[in-house]
Amino acid sequence: MNLPEPTLDAFRGPLAAALDTLAEAYRLSDGKSGGAQESAPPLLVQAFAQLFEAMQRTEASLAQESAVQTGNQASGQDVSELGEYALELFEQALNWSQQLDLDDVYDVLQGFVVAMGRWIARHGGQIFSLEPVVDALARSANRIQEPERLVPLYRAMSEIMDATATAIRQDLERTNPGRPWRVLHLNRAIVATRTHHPDIMEEAFSVLTRDLPEDAPRFFSQGMEQMDLLNYPGHVRDVMDRYYRKWSVDRSLH
């Protein structure tokens, strides 16, 4: 599974085709598949077309020096609001693809949920609806096995993390283990391990221990179990062992 690039050209191609497939399946079902009719696939196709136009206008505004001088340049808030609207559309489309049993369309849409998060990040916005993006990233991680192919996924996770809204990054709901911010950190550290790149592991583990110190001992303890179970290379084991000794062994002695 390859992650789509967060560009308008990418959105207009495979995503538009997937949406057309969704609308055709809905038509053939005679609209008997349930779901809110105000968000029916044919209307979603129109809404996404309008979204693409809005994204194009936003990109053009951000690129125009004259817009800066006149104060008419699109702002980070504009990007954030547009991104929130886009993620709402994706949620509706994903629900319809499940109702219509379109697994291939669902997979395509999930890939573009990640791309939408990256588009927000690259244009100075913040991601407020983090859960659907984290879910899509987790689905991608489960479907990619080759270590080198996990490197772009790790980079995408890092982009999403950096663009997460400040209110979410404050992590005030620490009693909820399923909160997307926590899940993103843990999954990113797992993907980093699976890349077999020590430098990537170091980067991810450093952020994990900084932001979720209460989760670190258990994470590295389970990580060492995986080293044996999955026969990880020695250079990967060395990094995991070092963090395990610091966060699990050393702490148990005090």
C-alpha positions in Angstrom: 0.0 0.0 0.0 1.5 3.3 -1.1 0.6 6.6 0.6 -0.8 9.2 -1.8 1.1 12.4 -2.0 -0.7 15.4 -0.4 -1.1 17.3 -3.7 -4.1 18.4 -5.7 -3.1 16.3 -8.7 -3.1 13.2 -6.5 -6.5 14.1 -5.0 -8.1 14.7 -8.4 -7.0 11.3 -9.8 -7.5 8.2 -7.8 -9.7 9.9 -5.2 -12.0 11.2 -7.8 -12.2 7.8 -9.4 -13.0 6.1 -6.1 -15.8 8.6 -5.4 -17.3 8.0 -8.8 -17.2 4.2 -8.0 -19.0 5.0 -4.8 -21.7 7.1 -6.5 -22.2 4.4 -9.1 -22.6 1.7 -6.5 -25.1 3.8 -4.7 -27.1 4.4 -7.9 -27.2 0.6 -8.6 -28.4 0.0 -5.1 -31.4 2.3 -5.9 -30.6 4.3 -2.7 -31.7 1.4 -0.5 -28.4 1.0 1.3 -29.5 3.3 4.2 -27.6 6.3 5.5 -28.4 10.0 5.5 -29.6 11.1 2.1 -28.2 14.6 2.5 -24.8 13.0 2.4 -25.6 10.5 -0.3 -22.6 9.6 -2.6 -23.7 11.7 -5.6 -23.8 14.8 -3.3 -20.5 13.8 -1.9 -18.9 13.8 -5.3 -20.1 17.4 -5.8 -18.9 18.4 -2.4 -15.4 16.9 -3.0 -15.3 18.7 -6.3 -16.0 22.0 -4.5 -13.4 21.0 -1.9 -10.7 20.6 -4.6 -11.5 24.0 -5.9 -11.3 25.5 -2.4 -7.9 23.8 -1.9 -6.7 25.2 -5.2 -7.7 28.7 -4.3 -6.1 28.4 -0.9 -2.8 27.1 -2.4 -2.9 30.0 -4.9 -3.5 32.5 -2.2 -0.6 31.2 -0.1 1.7 31.4 -3.1 0.9 35.0 -4.1 3.1 37.7 -2.7 0.5 40.3 -3.6 -1.9 38.6 -1.3 0.6 39.1 1.6 0.9 42.7 0.8 -2.8 43.4 0.7 -3.6 41.2 3.7 -5.7 38.8 1.7 -3.5 35.8 1.9 -5.1 32.6 3.3 -4.2 32.0 6.9 -3.4 28.9 8.9 -6.8 29.1 10.4 -8.3 29.0 6.9 -6.3 25.9 6.1 -7.4 24.3 9.4 -11.1 25.0 8.8 -10.9 23.7 5.3 -9.1 20.6 6.5 -11.8 20.0 9.2 -14.5 20.2 6.5 -12.5 17.8 4.3 -12.1 15.2 7.1 -15.9 15.4 7.7 -16.5 14.6 4.0 -14.1 11.7 4.2 -15.9 10.3 7.2 -19.2 10.3 5.4 -17.6 8.7 2.3 -15.9 6.0 4.4 -19.3 5.2 6.1 -20.9 4.9 2.7 -18.1 2.7 1.3 -18.7 0.3 4.3 -22.4 0.3 3.8 -22.0 -0.5 0.1 -19.3 -3.2 0.8 -16.7 -1.4 -1.3 -13.5 -2.5 0.4 -11.2 -1.2 -2.4 -12.8 2.2 -2.2 -12.5 2.2 1.6 -8.8 1.6 1.3 -8.3 4.4 -1.2 -10.3 6.8 1.0 -8.2 5.8 4.1 -5.0 6.6 2.2 -6.3 10.1 1.3 -7.4 10.8 4.8 -3.6 10.6 5.6 -2.9 12.7 2.6 -5.4 15.3 3.8 -3.7 15.5 7.1 -0.4 16.0 5.4 -1.9 18.7 3.1 -3.1 20.6 6.2 0.4 20.2 7.7 2.2 21.4 4.6 0.0 24.5 4.3 0.4 25.8 7.8 -2.8 24.5 9.3 -3.6 22.4 12.4 -5.4 19.1 12.7 -8.2 19.1 15.2 -10.0 15.9 14.1 -7.0 13.7 14.8 -8.8 10.3 15.3 -9.7 9.5 11.7 -6.1 10.3 10.6 -4.6 8.2 13.3 -6.9 5.3 12.4 -5.9 5.6 8.8 -2.2 5.6 9.7 -2.7 2.5 11.8 -4.5 0.7 9.0 -1.6 1.5 6.7 0.9 0.3 9.2 -0.9 -3.0 9.5 -0.8 -3.5 5.7 2.9 -2.7 5.1 5.5 -5.3 6.0 8.8 -4.3 4.3 11.0 -2.2 6.6 12.0 0.3 3.9 8.4 0.9 2.8 7.6 1.8 6.4 10.0 4.8 6.4 7.6 7.0 4.3 4.8 6.0 6.7 6.9 7.0 9.7 7.6 10.4 8.0 3.9 10.9 7.4 3.2 10.1 11.1 5.8 12.7 12.0 4.1 15.3 9.8 0.7 14.6 11.4 2.2 14.8 14.9 3.8 18.2 14.2 0.5 19.6 12.8 -1.7 18.3 15.6 -3.7 21.1 17.2 -2.2 22.7 20.3 -5.2 21.8 22.4 -4.7 18.1 21.6 -0.9 18.3 22.1 -1.5 19.5 25.7 -2.8 15.9 26.3 -5.2 16.8 29.1 -7.2 13.6 28.9 -4.5 11.3 30.2 -7.1 9.0 31.8 -8.2 7.9 28.3 -5.8 5.2 27.0 -7.4 5.3 23.6 -6.9 9.0 23.0 -5.6 9.5 19.4 -2.6 11.5 20.6 -1.3 8.6 22.7 -2.1 6.0 20.0 -0.2 8.1 17.5 2.9 8.2 19.6 2.9 4.5 20.4 2.2 3.5 16.8 4.9 5.8 15.5 7.4 4.2 17.9 6.3 0.7 16.7 6.6 1.7 13.0 10.1 3.2 13.8 11.2 -0.1 15.3 9.9 -2.0 12.3 11.9 0.2 9.9 15.1 -1.3 11.4 16.7 2.2 11.3 18.4 3.0 14.6 18.3 6.8 13.9 14.6 6.7 13.3 14.1 4.6 16.5 16.1 7.1 18.5 14.0 9.9 17.2 10.7 8.2 17.9 11.7 6.9 21.3 13.0 10.3 22.4 9.7 11.9 21.6 7.7 9.0 23.2 9.6 9.3 26.5 9.3 13.1 26.5 5.5 13.2 25.8 4.3 9.9 27.4 6.8 9.0 30.1 4.2 7.0 32.0 3.8 4.7 28.9 7.6 4.2 28.3 8.4 1.4 30.7 5.6 -0.9 29.4 6.4 0.0 25.8 10.1 -0.9 26.0 9.3 -4.0 28.1 6.9 -5.3 25.4 9.4 -4.2 22.8 12.1 -6.5 24.2 9.6 -9.3 24.1 9.0 -8.6 20.4 12.8 -8.6 19.7 12.9 -12.3 20.7 9.6 -13.3 19.2 10.2 -11.7 15.8 14.0 -12.2 15.6 14.9 -8.5 15.0 18.4 -7.7 13.8 21.1 -7.1 16.4 21.3 -3.3 15.7 17.6 -2.9 16.3 17.8 -5.0 19.5 20.6 -2.8 20.8 18.6 0.4 20.6 15.5 -1.3 22.2 17.6 -2.9 25.0 19.2 0.4 25.9 15.9 2.2 26.3 14.5 -0.9 28.1 17.3 -0.8 30.7 16.8 2.9 31.2 13.0 2.9 31.5 12.2 -0.5 32.8 15.1 -2.1 34.6 16.6 1.0 36.2 13.2 2.3 37.4 12.3 -1.1 39.0 15.4 -0.8 41.1 14.3 2.5 42.8 
